[in-house]
Amino acid sequence: MTRTLLAALALSTTLATAPAQALDLAAMSDAEKAAFGEAVKAYLMENPQVLVEAIGVLEERQQAAEAENDKVLVQTNAKDIFEDGYSWVGGNPEGDVTVVEFMDYRCTYCRKAYDEVDKLLEKDGNIRFVVKEFPILGQESELSARFAVALLQLAGAEVYEKAHDQLIAFRGAITLDSLSRLATDLGQDPAPILKRMNEEEVSAVLRANHQLAERMRISGTPAFVIGGELLRGYAPANVMAEIIKGQRG
């Protein structure tokens, strides 16, 4: 934190606790202002905990403001988040709370989140779960996402779900050859899947997801929209369950 900010915090703390008439800085002479500054400095040197408390209050206010702003972002983009018409929907499609995950198959924390989401859906049968393919970690991420979207479009939701489970657990290199083998293992002809991966139908989905993430100021994975809340980053199942509980009121 800069000295300027610290000084501003110190001044605001003092202004908030002192009589208004005594703090009319505009009415002070240069000498009075200098004396006042020295008094503030001396007080803070003797009571540094005041700065710590002030910084804590400032951070709490910033976090609260960011949370409120995130709620506005969710409300503004609700249709594209929850009802885009092209993302895979799992869990209970008729659930009373929707959880949307922006994810990347090559993301370590997405892999951790996968297990937590699985626990969450297993324990709570009233959650609608939506996956947003959001590849941001390089070529293998892009190939994985394109493969998954192509499968969803050509083979349907059930095959997509199986591919999603395997891709998130896959530890080898993602190449066209490895994806061809995966398609075969899933009972699919690889040729039309690989062809679709480079077509506009798939590109349009990924482009829309990236544009949505940009509007939401989501730059990392995983990111979750839980009802009306935006959760940036990994969280264990119990934390997400508490947010869901709050959404249900």
C-alpha positions in Angstrom: 0.0 0.0 0.0 1.4 3.4 -0.9 2.3 6.1 1.6 -0.2 8.4 -0.1 -3.0 5.9 0.6 -1.8 5.4 4.2 -1.8 9.1 4.7 -5.3 9.4 3.3 -6.5 6.7 5.6 -4.9 8.3 8.6 -6.5 11.6 7.7 -9.9 10.2 7.1 -9.8 8.3 10.4 -8.8 11.5 12.3 -11.5 13.5 10.5 -14.1 11.0 11.4 -13.4 11.2 15.1 -12.6 14.8 15.6 -15.0 17.8 16.0 -16.0 19.3 12.6 -15.0 22.9 13.5 -11.5 21.9 14.5 -10.9 20.2 11.2 -11.8 23.0 8.8 -8.5 22.7 6.9 -9.5 25.5 4.5 -9.5 27.9 7.4 -6.1 26.8 8.7 -2.9 28.7 8.1 0.1 26.9 6.7 1.6 26.7 10.1 -1.6 25.2 11.6 -1.8 22.7 8.8 1.8 21.7 9.4 1.2 21.3 13.1 -1.9 19.3 12.4 0.0 17.0 10.1 2.7 16.5 12.7 0.0 15.7 15.3 -1.5 13.1 13.1 1.9 11.6 12.4 2.7 11.4 16.1 -0.6 9.9 16.9 -0.2 7.2 14.2 3.3 6.4 15.3 2.0 5.8 18.8 -1.1 4.0 17.7 -0.3 2.1 14.5 -3.2 -0.2 15.1 -5.5 2.6 13.8 -4.0 2.2 10.4 -4.5 -1.5 10.5 -8.1 -1.0 11.5 -8.7 1.6 8.8 -7.1 -0.6 6.1 -9.3 -3.5 7.2 -12.4 -1.3 6.9 -11.4 -0.1 3.5 -10.8 -3.7 2.3 -14.2 -4.8 3.6 -15.9 -1.9 1.8 -14.0 -2.7 -1.4 -15.0 -6.4 -1.2 -18.6 -5.5 -0.5 -18.6 -3.1 -3.5 -17.1 -5.8 -5.8 -19.7 -8.3 -4.6 -22.5 -5.9 -5.4 -21.0 -5.1 -8.8 -20.7 -8.9 -9.5 -24.4 -9.3 -8.8 -25.2 -6.6 -11.3 -23.0 -8.3 -13.9 -24.9 -11.6 -13.3 -28.3 -9.8 -13.6 -27.3 -8.0 -16.7 -26.0 -11.1 -18.5 -28.5 -13.6 -17.0 -29.9 -14.9 -20.3 -26.4 -15.6 -21.7 -25.3 -17.2 -18.5 -28.2 -19.5 -17.7 -30.1 -20.0 -21.0 -27.7 -19.7 -23.9 -29.2 -22.6 -25.7 -25.9 -24.4 -26.5 -24.2 -25.2 -23.3 -24.5 -28.7 -21.7 -26.9 -28.9 -18.8 -26.4 -31.6 -16.1 -27.5 -32.2 -12.6 -31.2 -31.7 -12.3 -32.4 -29.7 -15.4 -35.4 -28.6 -13.3 -33.4 -27.6 -10.2 -34.3 -24.6 -8.2 -30.7 -23.2 -8.2 -28.4 -23.1 -11.3 -24.6 -23.4 -11.0 -22.7 -22.4 -14.0 -19.0 -23.2 -14.3 -16.5 -21.5 -16.7 -13.8 -24.2 -17.0 -10.7 -25.3 -18.9 -9.8 -29.0 -19.1 -6.1 -28.3 -18.6 -6.7 -26.2 -15.5 -5.4 -27.8 -12.3 -8.0 -26.1 -10.1 -10.8 -27.0 -12.5 -9.8 -30.6 -11.9 -10.0 -30.1 -8.2 -13.3 -28.3 -8.7 -14.7 -31.2 -10.8 -14.5 -33.5 -7.7 -16.2 -30.8 -5.5 -19.0 -30.2 -8.0 -19.5 -34.0 -8.2 -19.9 -34.1 -4.5 -22.3 -31.2 -4.5 -24.5 -32.7 -7.2 -24.5 -36.1 -5.6 -25.6 -34.6 -2.2 -28.1 -32.1 -3.6 -30.4 -33.4 -6.2 -32.0 -30.0 -6.9 -29.1 -28.2 -8.6 -29.1 -27.4 -12.3 -25.5 -27.5 -13.5 -24.3 -25.7 -16.7 -20.8 -26.0 -18.2 -19.2 -23.1 -20.1 -16.3 -24.2 -22.2 -13.7 -21.5 -21.6 -10.3 -22.6 -22.9 -7.6 -20.0 -21.9 -4.5 -22.1 -21.2 -3.1 -22.8 -24.7 -3.5 -25.1 -27.7 -4.4 -28.2 -25.7 -7.1 -26.4 -23.9 -8.5 -25.1 -27.2 -8.4 -28.6 -28.8 -10.1 -30.1 -25.8 -12.9 -27.6 -25.7 -13.5 -27.8 -29.5 -13.7 -31.6 -29.2 -16.2 -31.4 -26.4 -18.4 -28.8 -28.1 -18.3 -30.8 -31.4 -19.3 -34.0 -29.6 -22.2 -32.2 -27.9 -23.4 -30.8 -31.2 -23.1 -34.1 -33.2 -23.5 -36.8 -30.6 -25.6 -35.3 -27.9 -25.6 -34.6 -24.2 -25.0 -38.1 -23.0 -21.8 -38.6 -25.0 -20.7 -35.1 -24.1 -20.9 -35.9 -20.4 -18.8 -39.0 -20.8 -16.2 -37.0 -22.8 -16.2 -34.2 -20.3 -15.5 -36.7 -17.5 -12.6 -38.2 -19.4 -11.1 -35.0 -20.6 -11.0 -33.5 -17.1 -9.1 -36.6 -15.9 -6.8 -37.0 -19.0 -3.2 -36.5 -18.1 -1.5 -37.1 -21.4 -0.9 -34.7 -24.3 -4.1 -33.6 -26.0 -3.6 -34.1 -29.8 -5.8 -34.9 -32.7 -4.6 -38.5 -32.4 -5.5 -38.8 -28.7 -8.9 -37.1 -29.4 -9.6 -39.5 -32.2 -8.9 -42.4 -29.9 -11.2 -40.9 -27.3 -14.0 -40.5 -29.9 -13.6 -44.1 -30.9 -13.7 -45.2 -27.2 -17.0 -43.3 -26.9 -18.4 -45.2 -29.9 -18.1 -42.3 -32.3 -16.6 -42.0 -35.7 -13.7 -39.6 -35.2 -13.8 -38.1 -38.8 -16.9 -35.9 -38.5 -16.0 -34.9 -34.9 -12.5 -33.7 -36.0 -14.1 -31.9 -39.0 -16.7 -30.1 -36.8 -14.0 -28.9 -34.4 -12.8 -26.4 -37.0 -16.2 -25.3 -38.2 -18.0 -22.1 -37.3 -20.7 -23.8 -35.3 -18.0 -24.7 -32.7 -16.0 -21.5 -33.0 -19.2 -19.5 -32.4 -19.8 -21.2 -29.1 -16.3 -20.6 -27.8 -16.3 -17.0 -29.1 -19.6 -16.3 -27.3 -18.3 -17.8 -24.1 -15.1 -15.7 -24.2 -17.2 -12.6 -24.9 -19.4 -13.4 -22.0 -16.4 -13.9 -19.7 -15.0 -10.6 -20.8 -18.2 -8.8 -19.9 -18.3 -10.6 -16.6 -14.6 -9.7 -16.0 -13.7 -13.4 -15.7 -10.1 -13.9 -16.6 -9.3 -17.2 -14.9 -10.7 -20.7 -14.3 -12.6 -22.0 -12.6 -15.3 -19.4 -12.2 -18.8 -20.1 -11.0 -22.1 -18.3 -11.2 -24.3 -19.7 -8.4 -27.8 -18.3 -8.6 -27.2 -14.6 -8.4 -23.6 -14.8 -7.0 -20.3 -14.8 -8.9 -17.6 -16.9 -7.3 -14.2 -16.3 -8.8 -11.9 -19.3 -8.4 -11.9 -22.7 -6.7 -14.1 -23.4 -3.7 -14.8 -26.7 -1.9 -18.3 -28.2 -2.0 -19.3 -27.0 1.5 -18.6 -23.4 0.5 -20.7 -23.7 -2.6 -23.4 -25.4 -0.6 -23.5 -22.4 1.7 -23.9 -20.0 -1.2 -26.7 -22.2 -2.6 -28.4 -22.2 0.7 -28.3 -18.4 0.8 -29.7 -18.3 -2.7 -32.6 -20.4 -1.6 -33.3 -18.0 1.2 
